[in-house]
């Protein structure tokens, strides 16, 4: 099944750590959607959400197994603030993704700094346009008040940064093979 990632699961390494079957299929741009960091999380921060209308979002489409989709539902909190949606991706068709339930949207929230960095690293890994990266960079973020959670998540960020040359090479090689097909 195809899964459309737009937030902290954008980076292939991050997603495959969580969902071992994930294989990058393609990237795409959905012009009629917008990216927000306003989904209220149980940790008190703002997580990613997408809404219809806006300046467009860049997504990565991954092929994942049915078993891993069930695990991803649990990781994402399906039914606990997120609902599943089907995104109609041009040239691809329907892809499963998640949108925040209205009851869990709070525009006063900011993401934690490590969370914003995970989203940015994923967008960079896929070579999304600089203006899109700048929108993510310019988003206000705050320091995580839980030092243990912060340390653990910054370790993940650093692991991804350390692997970035390899991941960028794999994504670039994948893009080259797709353009020849």
Helices and strands as residue ranges (DSSP letters): E 2-5, H 12-18, E 23-30, E 33-40, E 46-52, E 57-63, H 66-76, E 82-89, E 93-100, G 102-104, E 111-112, H 113-125, H 130-137, E 141-142, H 147-180
